[in-house]
Amino acid sequence: MRLTVAIDTDTLPSTESDRLHRLVDEAGFFNLPTSLKSNAPGGDRFQYRVQIEDGERRREVTADESAVPENLQPLLDYLTDWARANQKRKMV
């Protein structure tokens, strides 16, 4: 299953834009390693790839589901919810 979404915070209501910026900051996203790998075996796990651009800052992080740090999970949940909502709109 593949979910993708692109969000431009300039087009969001200010409350949503502020929330997304806060989640990025709380995750320490721009300080995370670019790859978060798990040593645990398992074939049916999710992998997340998140790319964020904020002015001059750009970073892409790829994370195995079991290697996601606690501070990154709320951002991933938010983005996953957006991707699922976007997918449903395309199906209707």
C-alpha positions as CSV (number, residue, x, y, z in Angstrom):
1,M,0.0,0.0,0.0
2,R,1.4,3.3,-1.0
3,L,0.2,6.7,0.2
4,T,1.6,10.0,-0.9
5,V,0.7,13.6,-0.2
6,A,2.2,17.0,-0.9
7,I,1.2,19.8,1.4
8,D,1.9,23.4,0.8
9,T,1.5,25.2,4.1
10,D,1.0,28.5,2.2
11,T,-2.4,27.2,1.0
12,L,-3.5,25.9,4.4
13,P,-5.6,27.8,7.0
14,S,-3.2,29.4,9.5
15,T,-4.2,27.0,12.3
16,E,-3.3,24.0,10.1
17,S,-0.1,25.6,8.9
18,D,0.9,26.4,12.5
19,R,0.1,22.9,13.6
20,L,2.2,21.3,10.8
21,H,5.1,23.6,11.5
22,R,4.9,22.8,15.2
23,L,4.9,19.0,14.5
24,V,8.0,19.4,12.3
25,D,9.7,21.4,15.1
26,E,8.7,19.0,17.8
27,A,10.0,16.1,15.8
28,G,13.4,17.8,15.4
29,F,13.0,16.9,11.8
30,F,15.9,18.8,10.4
31,N,18.2,17.2,13.0
32,L,17.1,13.6,12.3
33,P,19.4,11.2,10.4
34,T,18.4,10.7,6.8
35,S,17.8,7.0,7.4
36,L,16.3,5.3,10.4
37,K,16.7,1.6,10.0
38,S,15.5,-1.2,12.2
39,N,17.6,-4.3,12.9
40,A,14.5,-6.3,13.8
41,P,13.4,-8.8,11.2
42,G,10.0,-8.4,9.5
43,G,8.7,-8.3,6.0
44,D,5.3,-6.6,6.4
45,R,6.4,-3.3,7.9
46,F,5.7,0.2,6.7
47,Q,8.5,2.4,5.6
48,Y,8.0,6.2,5.7
49,R,9.7,8.7,3.4
50,V,9.2,12.3,4.3
51,Q,10.7,15.3,2.5
52,I,10.2,18.7,4.0
53,E,11.3,22.1,2.5
54,D,11.2,25.1,4.7
55,G,12.8,28.1,3.1
56,E,16.4,27.2,2.5
57,R,16.2,24.1,4.6
58,R,15.5,20.8,2.9
59,R,15.6,17.3,4.3
60,E,14.4,13.9,3.4
61,V,14.1,11.2,6.1
62,T,13.4,7.5,5.4
63,A,12.3,5.5,8.4
64,D,11.4,1.9,9.0
65,E,8.2,1.6,11.0
66,S,9.9,-0.1,14.0
67,A,12.7,2.5,14.0
68,V,10.5,5.6,14.2
69,P,11.5,7.8,17.2
70,E,8.7,8.8,19.6
71,N,9.1,12.5,18.7
72,L,8.6,11.8,15.0
73,Q,5.4,9.7,15.3
74,P,2.9,12.6,15.7
75,L,4.2,14.2,12.4
76,L,3.9,10.8,10.6
77,D,0.4,10.3,12.0
78,Y,-0.6,13.8,10.7
79,L,0.9,13.2,7.3
80,T,-0.7,9.7,7.0
81,D,-4.1,11.1,7.9
82,W,-3.7,13.8,5.2
83,A,-2.6,11.2,2.6
84,R,-5.6,8.9,3.4
85,A,-8.0,11.8,3.2
86,N,-6.5,12.9,-0.1
87,Q,-6.7,9.3,-1.4
88,K,-10.4,9.1,-0.5
89,R,-11.1,12.4,-2.3
90,K,-9.5,11.0,-5.5
91,M,-11.7,7.9,-5.3
92,V,-15.0,9.8,-5.0
